[in-house]
Amino acid sequence: MSSKIRMKKTCQFCNKVFIAKTTVTKYCGDPCAKKAYKKRKREEKISKAKEEEVQRTFDSTLGERLFLSITETTELLGVSRWTIQRMIKRGELKAKKLGRRVIIARKDIDKMFSDEE
């Protein structure tokens, strides 16, 4: 069955008024729909690139810090929080408590990997 609905809508891309045959139509035609799609994909790529840049910046600041928290150590090594806590408990990784925080020296993390033969 075809619908006889006709309504005036405004194109979300070019802002021209057009007659829509369905209630879900957003664009006045195929060219506007394609341009809107390309614009949306371009913006997604830009936002993804910005997120990756933020992540790279965060990772590079972790590499420069002398002391790391457990959370920062998990991000640096790519392991879970419980793995780091087990390593501390077994004595494989040295850690100090400052109040309620547990601090791990970066040199101890580096030493852990340089001692492997």
Secondary structure, DSSP 4 states (H G I P E B T S, - for coil): ------EEEE-TTT--EEEESSSS--SSSHHHHHHHHHHHHHHHHHHHHHHHHHHHHHHHHHHH-SEEEHHHHHHHHT--HHHHHHHHHHTSS--EEETTEEEEEHHHHHHHHHS--
